[in-house]
């Protein structure tokens, strides 16, 4: 039985064979951490330091756990099923199954997934006659999960205000209901097992004596409760072996606490720290760029990636005039790479927000390039987009039964299955559509019918983009998703649907049909065509599209990092959050280190985003890269002259443009700017420095301009007193 220790580099060898005690392994991107972790377990067993049953190894995904089990099975020639290797939730479930009585659970307790949990919350609120407008079910669900993941029960969750106290009461009632029904949610698995071990000394000492070696992967992604759970199991005399990379901690929005890594050293005096810095993935220039970028983060444990593979190529940088121009350039580069013999599946395009995929998908569709959206759906297949399209289909043709059934009770408006069945029976008997049946016998569907009739009337004199914006706003979809825990991305996709309509050219549809087509019908046809075809099938060679978060753990020969603009990446929300930009920078670090050989960076001067044309400054992350490592594919393009354009208020979905009475009836947010300034113009300010005018409103003494000052943020300034200078 050989573990091939001779194939490890010195740092990997030191980590695998480290003496008993607590150890923190700072494993950089592409440094072979999974190999180190599994070889460490095999070495401990081979040396007789622990039996297979005495190892507890924690990962974050079932896929990673299976991979570790497979590797260990091959290395040790044993059945890996006896090993306690799994996710936090999987291992907590195993513990609770074995000790369900002590945990106060029935033997056959059931586990609720997220949708099941939401259904339980809704049922609870109805039984308690809770006003769901004041306490939306998803808000209550989020409150419960957030506190559980922090290790707090309902008694500790209430705040000083009435809303927090009421949420805590609902949390307590939810726990009581779950206990009566013998069900647990995912967060409860870990919290219940932690509480069991905390209060049951005999059980706790039994597992501490058994698990003399506790190992955890992706330690930077642990939340506070997960770390407390690990510390509880790794008692006196045990060795806690934590592998992670603080520079790749990108899941704060899920509760991950990067501070756990620094806390580890404080909690365990004498912790042995080993840095795995040799990278086996990327060429040197890519690593040098990533190292320089992440060095701008203040709170790091510190490491510097290097490779023996040579410097490789420079990072290619492209400055586009628009997002459509950026997409066209990427398609041309991808086609060139394919002609050179590179398979499409070895190329990835990364973006900060899922909504960015639409423009790129359109360009790929037009070029006939096969693609696959990794870990998600194509733009026109996303549920929120399909809901909005269903409302638009009813505006265009109310006899569309599929569209009717999709949204008659979404967002929820009290039209249950029985009411729908009655409408279907009536429609069948009369030989009509569901909509016509509901017009004849509205019943509970009356408010929905009134909504569609109102939308159809209001949409008559609107542009295509205004029709889409109207449907999204009046249907309640935007407000519905704003209340979701992670609904911001869905709202962005709805904004992007408005952008798609604003940029849509229906001439191609008309040419194919040979006759004039209503713009809304043409747009719906376009959406159906792009949704219905072209995403690659299983096994087909295809370009990979994904968010930067989804790309973690993956690698590709060539990587395009797109949308490198202030406000998009780093995301505008990060500019107002504590340490938000540092997390965004870690995300950029992850994006850069996905590339093995070739790395492209791109940004656009103008982008249709969140319902408006934005005039952008390059991301600070481009400036933070050593310029000697960059090869500019374009000269620094001068700011484009914007065409007068329809502007939408980001996130509001209010119809626009509107005549603003405060400014003499002038349209707010239109392309021109007052007092000699223009949208898209470069300007300077004595306090805020260089910036770009991105919006304007008003005339004369009341005139204001909105300026993107990059790191200083986006600010509205009164022209009369701001003393702006043309750059």
C-alpha positions in Angstrom: 0.0 0.0 0.0 1.7 3.2 -1.2 0.5 6.7 -0.6 3.1 8.1 -3.1 4.4 10.7 -0.6 7.4 11.2 -2.9 5.1 12.9 -5.4 4.2 15.6 -2.9 6.0 19.0 -2.8 7.7 19.9 0.4 4.8 21.9 1.8 2.3 19.2 0.9 4.5 16.6 2.5 4.8 18.6 5.7 1.0 19.0 5.9 0.3 15.3 5.3 2.8 14.1 7.9 2.4 16.9 10.5 2.5 15.7 14.1 -0.6 15.4 16.2 -2.0 18.7 17.2 -4.0 21.5 15.7 -3.1 22.7 12.2 -4.3 25.4 9.8 -3.4 24.7 6.1 -3.6 27.8 4.0 -4.2 26.2 0.6 -4.1 28.6 -2.3 -6.0 28.1 -5.5 -4.8 25.1 -7.5 -2.4 24.0 -4.8 -3.7 20.4 -4.5 -5.6 20.8 -1.2 -8.0 17.8 -1.8 -5.0 15.6 -2.4 -3.4 16.8 0.8 -6.6 16.2 2.8 -7.2 12.7 1.6 -3.5 11.7 1.8 -3.4 13.0 5.4 -6.3 10.7 6.4 -4.7 7.8 4.6 -1.3 8.5 6.2 -2.9 8.7 9.7 -4.6 5.3 9.2 -1.5 3.7 7.7 0.7 4.9 10.5 -1.7 3.4 13.1 -2.4 6.9 14.6 -6.1 6.3 14.2 -8.5 3.6 13.0 -10.8 4.4 10.0 -13.7 4.7 12.5 -11.8 7.4 14.4 -11.7 9.9 11.6 -14.3 12.7 11.1 -13.9 14.6 7.9 -16.2 17.4 6.9 -16.7 18.9 3.4 -19.2 21.3 1.9 -20.7 19.3 -0.9 -21.8 15.7 -1.3 -19.8 15.6 -4.5 -16.6 16.4 -2.6 -17.4 13.9 0.1 -17.9 11.1 -2.5 -14.6 12.1 -4.2 -12.7 11.8 -0.9 -14.3 8.5 -0.1 -13.4 7.1 -3.6 -9.8 8.3 -3.3 -9.4 6.8 0.2 -10.9 3.6 -0.9 -8.4 3.3 -3.7 -5.4 4.3 -1.5 -6.2 2.0 1.5 -8.1 -0.8 -0.2 -11.0 -0.5 2.2 -14.7 0.1 2.1 -14.9 3.9 2.6 -18.6 3.7 3.7 -17.5 3.1 7.3 -15.7 6.5 7.4 -17.5 9.5 8.8 -16.9 11.7 5.8 -19.7 14.0 4.7 -21.2 17.5 4.7 -22.0 19.3 8.0 -25.7 18.6 7.5 -25.1 15.0 6.4 -23.0 14.2 9.5 -25.4 16.0 11.8 -28.2 13.9 10.3 -26.2 10.7 11.0 -25.6 11.8 14.6 -29.3 12.6 15.1 -30.5 9.3 13.6 -28.3 7.4 16.0 -29.5 9.4 19.0 -33.0 10.5 18.0 -34.4 9.8 21.5 -31.8 11.9 23.3 -32.4 14.7 20.7 -36.2 14.6 21.3 -37.0 13.4 17.7 -39.0 10.5 16.4 -37.0 7.6 14.8 -38.3 8.4 11.3 -38.1 12.2 11.5 -38.3 13.9 8.1 -36.1 16.6 6.6 -37.6 19.7 5.0 -36.0 21.3 2.0 -36.3 25.0 1.4 -39.6 24.8 -0.4 -41.1 22.4 2.1 -40.0 24.7 4.9 -41.7 27.7 3.2 -44.9 25.7 2.9 -44.8 25.0 6.6 -44.3 28.7 7.4 -47.2 29.6 5.1 -49.5 27.1 6.8 -48.4 28.4 10.3 -49.1 32.0 9.3 -52.6 31.1 8.1 -53.4 29.1 11.2 -52.3 32.1 13.4 -54.2 34.7 11.2 -51.0 36.6 10.5 -51.2 39.4 8.0 -48.8 38.2 5.2 -48.4 41.7 3.9 -46.8 42.7 7.2 -45.0 39.4 7.7 -44.3 37.9 4.2 -43.6 34.1 4.5 -40.2 34.3 2.9 -39.2 37.0 5.4 -40.3 34.8 8.3 -38.4 31.9 6.8 -35.2 34.0 6.4 -35.5 35.3 10.0 -35.7 31.7 11.3 -32.8 30.4 9.2 -30.5 33.3 9.9 -30.9 32.9 13.7 -30.6 29.1 13.5 -27.4 29.4 11.5 -26.0 31.8 14.2 -27.0 29.2 16.9 -29.8 31.3 18.3 -33.2 29.9 19.4 -36.4 32.0 19.4 -35.9 33.2 23.0 -32.6 34.8 21.9 -33.8 36.1 18.6 -36.1 39.0 19.5 -35.0 42.6 19.2 -36.1 45.8 20.7 -38.6 46.7 18.1 -42.1 45.2 17.7 -41.4 43.6 14.3 -38.4 41.6 15.7 -40.4 40.5 18.7 -43.2 39.3 16.5 -40.8 37.5 14.2 -39.3 35.8 17.3 -42.8 34.7 18.4 -43.4 33.2 14.9 -40.0 31.4 15.1 -41.1 29.9 18.5 -44.4 28.8 17.0 -42.7 27.3 14.0 -40.4 25.3 16.2 -43.3 23.9 18.1 -45.2 23.0 14.9 -42.1 21.2 13.5 -41.7 19.3 16.8 -45.3 18.2 16.7 -45.0 17.0 13.1 -41.6 15.3 13.6 -39.8 17.3 10.9 -36.6 19.3 10.8 -35.2 21.8 8.4 -31.5 21.9 7.3 -30.4 24.5 9.8 -32.1 22.5 12.6 -30.0 19.4 11.8 -26.8 21.2 12.8 -28.3 23.3 15.7 -30.1 20.3 17.2 -27.0 18.1 17.0 -24.9 20.9 18.6 -27.4 21.3 21.4 -27.5 17.6 21.9 -23.7 17.4 22.3 -23.6 20.5 24.5 -26.0 19.3 27.1 -25.3 15.5 27.0 -21.8 15.1 28.6 -21.7 11.3 28.2 -22.5 11.5 24.5 -20.1 14.3 23.9 -17.2 12.5 25.6 -18.0 9.3 23.7 -17.6 11.1 20.3 -14.6 13.1 21.5 -12.9 9.8 22.5 -13.8 8.3 19.2 -12.8 11.1 16.8 -9.2 11.9 17.7 -8.7 13.5 14.3 -11.2 16.0 13.0 -10.5 17.4 9.5 -12.5 20.1 7.6 -12.2 21.3 4.0 -13.1 24.8 2.7 -12.8 26.1 6.3 -13.1 29.7 5.0 -16.8 29.0 4.2 -17.8 27.9 7.7 -20.4 30.0 9.6 -20.3 30.6 13.3 -22.4 27.6 14.3 -20.4 25.2 12.1 -17.2 26.3 13.7 -18.7 25.9 17.2 -19.9 22.4 16.2 -16.3 21.5 15.2 -14.8 22.8 18.4 -17.3 20.8 20.4 -16.3 17.6 18.7 -12.6 18.2 18.8 -12.1 18.1 22.5 -8.9 18.1 24.6 -6.3 15.7 23.1 -7.9 15.7 19.6 -6.3 17.2 16.5 -8.3 19.7 14.4 -6.9 19.9 10.9 -8.5 22.8 9.0 -7.8 23.4 5.3 -8.9 26.7 3.7 -8.1 29.9 1.8 -9.2 33.2 3.3 -8.5 34.8 -0.1 -11.3 32.6 -1.6 -14.0 33.4 1.0 -16.9 34.6 -1.2 -20.0 33.4 0.6 -20.7 36.0 3.3 -24.2 36.3 1.8 -24.8 32.7 2.9 -23.4 33.3 6.4 -19.8 32.3 5.8 -17.5 34.0 8.3 -14.0 34.5 7.0 -13.0 35.6 10.5 -13.1 31.9 11.6 -9.7 31.4 10.2 -8.0 34.1 12.2 -10.0 33.0 15.3 -8.7 29.5 14.8 -5.2 30.6 15.6 -6.4 32.5 18.7 -8.5 29.6 19.9 -5.8 27.0 19.6 -2.5 28.2 21.0 0.5 26.6 19.2 -1.5 26.0 16.0 0.8 24.8 13.2 0.3 26.9 10.0 1.5 25.6 6.6 1.0 27.5 3.4 0.5 25.6 0.2 1.6 28.3 -2.4 2.8 26.2 -5.4 0.0 26.3 -8.0 -0.4 23.5 -10.5 -3.1 25.2 -12.6 -2.1 28.6 -13.9 0.8 30.2 -15.7 2.9 32.8 -13.8 1.5 36.0 -15.2 -2.0 35.0 -14.1 -0.8 34.2 -10.6 1.3 37.4 -10.4 -1.9 39.4 -11.3 -4.0 37.6 -8.7 -1.3 38.1 -6.0 -1.1 41.8 -6.7 -4.8 42.2 -6.7 -5.5 40.4 -3.4 -2.6 42.2 -1.7 -5.0 45.2 -1.6 -7.1 43.4 1.1 -6.0 44.4 4.6 -7.2 41.5 6.7 -5.3 38.5 5.2 -3.4 35.7 6.7 -1.1 36.0 3.8 0.4 33.8 1.0 1.9 34.2 -2.4 1.0 31.8 -5.3 3.8 30.7 -7.6 4.3 28.1 -10.4 7.1 26.2 -12.1 5.1 26.3 -15.4 6.6 29.6 -16.6 5.3 33.1 -17.1 3.0 32.4 -20.0 1.0 35.0 -21.9 0.0 38.5 -20.8 -3.6 39.1 -19.7 -5.6 40.5 -22.6 -7.8 43.6 -21.8 -10.6 44.8 -24.1 -12.5 48.1 -23.6 -15.8 48.0 -25.4 -18.1 50.9 -26.3 -21.2 49.0 -25.2 -22.3 45.7 -23.6 -23.4 44.5 -27.1 -20.0 45.4 -28.5 -18.3 43.5 -25.6 -20.5 40.4 -26.4 -19.6 40.6 -30.1 -15.9 40.8 -29.3 -16.1 37.8 -27.0 -17.9 35.7 -29.6 -15.2 36.6 -32.2 -12.4 35.7 -29.8 -14.1 32.4 -28.9 -14.4 31.5 -32.6 -10.8 32.3 -33.1 -9.8 30.0 -30.2 -12.0 27.3 -31.6 -10.2 27.6 -35.0 -6.9 27.2 -33.2 -8.2 23.8 -32.0 -9.4 24.6 -28.5 -12.6 22.8 -27.5 -15.4 25.1 -26.4 -15.8 23.2 -23.1 -12.3 24.5 -22.2 -13.5 28.1 -22.4 -15.5 29.9 -19.8 -17.2 33.3 -19.6 -17.6 34.6 -16.1 -19.9 37.5 -15.0 -20.9 39.0 -11.7 -24.6 38.9 -12.1 -26.8 36.3 -13.9 -28.6 39.1 -15.7 -25.5 39.8 -17.7 -25.9 36.6 -19.6 -28.7 37.8 -21.8 -26.7 40.0 -24.1 -24.0 37.3 -24.4 -26.6 34.5 -25.0 -28.1 36.6 -27.8 -24.7 37.0 -29.5 -23.9 33.3 -29.2 -27.3 32.3 -30.5 -26.9 34.6 -33.5 -23.4 33.2 -34.2 -24.5 29.6 -33.8 -22.1 28.8 -31.0 -23.2 26.0 -28.6 -23.2 27.1 -24.9 -24.2 25.8 -21.6 -25.2 28.0 -18.6 -23.5 26.3 -15.7 -25.5 25.9 -12.5 -28.4 27.9 -13.9 -30.9 28.4 -16.7 -30.7 30.4 -19.9 -32.1 33.9 -19.5 -35.4 33.3 -21.1 -35.9 30.0 -19.2 -35.6 31.6 -15.8 -38.8 31.3 -13.8 -39.2 35.0 -13.1 -38.7 35.9 -16.8 -41.2 33.2 -17.9 -43.7 34.7 -15.4 -43.3 38.2 -16.9 -43.5 36.8 -20.4 -46.8 35.1 -19.5 -48.3 38.4 -18.4 -47.1 39.9 -21.7 -48.6 37.0 -23.7 -52.0 37.7 -22.0 -51.7 41.3 -23.0 -51.1 40.3 -26.6 -53.5 37.3 -26.7 -55.6 36.7 -23.7 -56.9 33.3 -25.0 -53.4 31.8 -24.2 -54.4 29.1 -21.6 -50.8 28.2 -20.8 -50.0 31.8 -19.9 -53.3 32.1 -17.9 -52.5 29.0 -15.8 -49.0 30.1 -15.2 -49.8 33.4 -13.5 -53.5 33.4 -12.5 -52.3 32.8 -9.0 -48.8 34.1 -9.2 -48.0 36.2 -7.2 -50.5 34.6 -4.9 -54.0 36.1 -5.0 -56.1 33.5 -3.4 -57.2 31.6 -6.5 -56.8 27.9 -5.5 -56.8 24.7 -7.4 -60.6 24.2 -7.0 -61.3 27.7 -8.5 -59.0 26.9 -11.5 -60.7 23.5 -12.0 -64.1 25.1 -12.1 -62.9 27.6 -14.7 -61.5 24.7 -16.8 -64.8 22.9 -16.6 -66.7 26.0 -17.6 -64.3 26.7 -20.5 -64.6 23.1 -21.8 -68.4 23.2 -21.6 -68.6 26.5 -23.5 -65.8 25.8 -25.9 -63.9 28.9 -24.9 -60.5 29.9 -23.5 -60.0 30.1 -19.7 -59.8 33.9 -20.0 -63.2 34.1 -21.7 -64.7 31.7 -19.1 -63.4 33.9 -16.3 -64.9 37.0 -18.0 -68.3 35.2 -18.1 -68.1 33.9 -14.5 -65.2 35.8 -12.8 -65.7 34.6 -9.2 -62.4 34.6 -7.3 -60.6 35.3 -10.6 -62.3 38.7 -10.9 -59.3 40.8 -9.6 -56.9 38.9 -12.0 -59.2 39.6 -15.0 -59.5 43.2 -14.0 -55.7 43.4 -13.8 -55.2 42.0 -17.3 -57.9 44.2 -18.8 -56.3 47.2 -17.2 -52.9 46.2 -18.5 -54.2 45.7 -22.0 -55.9 49.1 -22.0 -52.8 51.0 -20.6 -50.4 49.2 -22.9 -52.0 50.4 -26.1 -50.0 53.6 -26.6 -46.8 52.5 -25.0 -43.5 51.5 -26.5 -42.4 47.9 -26.3 -40.0 48.6 -23.4 -42.7 50.5 -21.5 -45.2 47.6 -22.0 -42.7 45.2 -20.4 -41.9 47.6 -17.6 -45.7 48.1 -17.0 -46.4 44.3 -16.9 -43.5 43.7 -14.4 -44.5 46.5 -12.1 -48.3 46.1 -12.1 -48.3 42.2 -11.9 -46.6 42.4 -8.6 -43.6 40.3 -9.7 -41.0 42.8 -8.8 -42.4 43.4 -5.3 -42.8 39.7 -4.8 -39.2 38.9 -5.5 -37.9 41.9 -3.6 -39.3 40.2 -0.5 -37.3 37.0 -1.1 -34.2 36.3 0.9 -32.1 36.0 -2.3 -34.5 37.7 -4.7 -32.3 40.5 -5.7 -30.9 38.5 -8.7 -34.5 37.7 -9.8 -35.3 41.4 -9.7 -32.2 42.1 -11.8 -33.3 39.6 -14.4 -36.7 41.4 -14.6 -34.8 44.6 -15.2 -32.8 42.9 -17.9 -36.0 41.8 -19.6 -36.9 45.5 -19.9 -33.5 46.1 -21.3 -34.0 43.3 -23.8 -37.2 45.0 -25.0 -35.5 48.4 -25.2 -32.8 46.9 -27.4 -35.0 44.6 -29.5 -35.1 45.0 -33.2 -38.2 43.2 -34.6 -37.1 43.5 -38.3 -35.6 40.0 -38.4 -38.9 38.5 -37.2 -40.8 40.4 -39.8 -38.4 39.3 -42.6 -38.8 35.7 -41.6 -42.6 35.9 -41.4 -42.9 38.0 -44.6 -45.4 40.4 -43.0 -45.6 43.2 -40.5 -45.7 41.9 -36.9 -46.9 43.7 -33.8 -43.7 44.6 -31.8 -44.9 42.8 -28.7 -45.8 39.7 -30.6 -42.4 39.9 -32.4 -40.6 40.2 -29.0 -42.5 37.2 -27.6 -41.6 35.2 -30.7 -37.9 36.2 -30.2 -38.0 35.1 -26.6 -39.5 31.8 -27.4 -37.0 31.1 -30.1 -34.0 31.9 -27.9 -35.4 29.9 -25.0 -36.3 26.9 -27.1 -33.1 26.2 -28.8 -29.3 26.1 -28.7 -28.3 25.3 -25.2 -26.0 22.4 -25.6 -27.1 18.9 -24.8 -25.4 16.5 -22.5 -22.0 15.4 -23.8 -21.9 18.1 -26.5 -18.9 20.4 -26.7 -20.1 23.8 -25.5 -18.9 27.1 -24.2 -19.4 27.5 -20.4 -21.3 30.5 -19.1 -21.4 31.1 -15.3 -21.4 33.6 -12.5 -18.1 34.0 -10.7 -19.6 32.4 -7.6 -20.5 29.3 -9.6 -16.9 29.1 -11.0 -15.2 28.4 -7.6 -13.5 25.0 -7.7 -13.5 24.9 -11.5 -10.7 25.6 -14.0 -10.5 26.2 -17.8 -7.8 26.7 -20.5 -9.2 30.2 -21.3 -11.3 32.4 -19.2 -13.2 35.7 -20.0 -13.9 37.9 -17.0 -16.5 40.3 -18.3 -18.3 43.5 -17.0 -15.3 44.9 -15.1 -17.0 48.3 -14.3 -17.5 50.2 -11.1 -21.0 49.5 -9.7 -21.2 46.2 -11.5 -18.0 44.7 -10.2 -17.4 45.6 -7.5 -21.1 45.5 -7.1 -22.7 48.8 -6.1 -24.1 47.2 -3.0 -20.6 46.3 -1.8 -19.7 50.0 -1.7 -22.0 50.6 1.3 -21.4 47.4 3.2 -18.7 46.9 5.8 -15.8 45.0 4.1 -18.0 44.6 1.0 -15.3 45.6 -1.4 -12.8 43.2 0.1 -15.2 40.3 -0.5 -15.7 41.5 -4.1 -11.9 41.6 -4.5 -11.8 38.0 -3.3 -14.4 37.1 -5.9 -12.2 38.7 -8.6 -9.2 36.7 -7.2 -11.3 33.5 -7.6 -12.2 34.5 -11.2 -8.6 35.2 -12.2 -7.4 31.9 -10.8 -9.8 29.8 -12.8 -7.6 30.3 -15.9 -4.9 27.9 -16.8 -3.3 29.5 -19.9 -5.2 32.5 -21.3 -7.1 35.2 -19.4 -9.2 37.9 -21.0 -10.6 41.0 -19.1 -13.3 43.2 -20.5 -15.5 46.2 -19.7 -17.9 48.4 -21.5 -18.3 52.2 -21.5 -22.1 51.9 -21.7 -24.3 49.1 -20.5 -28.0 48.6 -20.4 -28.3 47.5 -16.8 -31.1 47.5 -14.1 -33.4 49.2 -16.6 -31.2 52.1 -17.7 -28.2 53.0 -19.9 -25.2 53.4 -17.6 -22.0 55.2 -18.5 -19.3 53.4 -16.6 -15.8 53.8 -15.3 -13.5 50.8 -15.4 -13.4 48.7 -12.3 -10.8 49.6 -9.7 -9.7 46.0 -10.0 -8.3 46.7 -13.5 -6.2 49.5 -12.0 -5.0 47.2 -9.2 -3.4 44.8 -11.6 0.3 45.4 -12.6 0.1 47.2 -15.9 3.2 45.3 -17.1 1.2 42.1 -17.1 -1.6 43.5 -19.3 -1.9 43.5 -23.1 -4.5 46.1 -24.2 -6.4 44.9 -27.3 -7.9 48.3 -27.7 -6.6 51.9 -27.2 -8.3 53.6 -24.3 -11.5 54.6 -26.0 -12.8 58.1 -25.5 -16.2 58.4 -23.9 -18.9 57.7 -26.5 -21.5 60.3 -27.4 -24.8 58.9 -26.0 -27.9 58.9 -28.2 -31.1 60.1 -26.5 -32.5 57.0 -24.9 -35.4 55.8 -22.8 -34.3 55.6 -19.2 -35.9 53.5 -16.5 -35.6 54.1 -12.7 -33.5 51.3 -11.4 -35.5 48.8 -9.4 -38.7 50.9 -9.4 -40.3 49.6 -12.6 -42.2 52.9 -12.8 -43.2 54.0 -16.3 -40.7 56.4 -17.7 -39.8 58.9 -19.0 -42.1 61.1 -17.0 -42.5 64.9 -17.1 -41.2 66.2 -13.9 -43.2 69.2 -12.6 -40.3 70.3 -10.4 -38.2 71.1 -13.4 -40.5 72.9 -15.7 -42.0 69.8 -17.1 -38.7 68.5 -18.5 -38.3 64.8 -18.8 -36.3 63.5 -15.8 -33.4 61.2 -16.6 -33.2 61.8 -20.4 -30.1 61.7 -22.5 -29.2 65.4 -22.6 -27.7 67.3 -19.7 -28.2 71.0 -18.6 -25.8 74.0 -18.6 -23.4 72.8 -21.3 -22.8 69.3 -19.8 -23.8 66.1 -21.5 -24.4 62.5 -20.3 -21.3 60.5 -20.9 -19.0 63.5 -20.5 -15.8 63.2 -18.4 -15.7 65.8 -15.6 -13.6 66.6 -12.5 -14.7 67.8 -9.1 -12.4 69.5 -6.4 -13.4 67.0 -3.7 -14.4 63.8 -5.5 -12.0 63.8 -8.4 -12.5 62.4 -11.9 -15.9 61.1 -12.9 -18.4 60.5 -15.7 -21.9 62.1 -16.0 -24.4 59.3 -16.1 -27.8 61.1 -15.7 -29.3 64.5 -15.4 -32.5 66.3 -14.6 -33.9 69.8 -14.5 -33.1 73.2 -16.1 -31.6 76.4 -15.0 -30.9 76.9 -11.3 -32.6 73.6 -10.5 -30.4 71.6 -12.9 -28.7 68.5 -11.4 -26.3 65.9 -12.8 -25.6 62.4 -11.5 -21.8 61.7 -11.7 -20.1 58.3 -11.3 -16.9 59.1 -9.4 -15.7 55.5 -9.2 -14.3 54.8 -5.8 -16.0 57.9 -4.4 -19.4 56.5 -5.5 -22.3 57.9 -7.6 -23.5 61.3 -6.6 -26.2 63.8 -7.6 -24.8 67.4 -7.8 -26.5 70.7 -8.3 -24.8 72.2 -11.4 -25.2 75.8 -10.1 -23.0 75.2 -7.0 -21.0 72.0 -7.8 -18.2 73.7 -9.8 -17.8 70.8 -12.1 -15.1 71.1 -14.8 -15.0 69.4 -18.1 -12.1 66.9 -18.1 
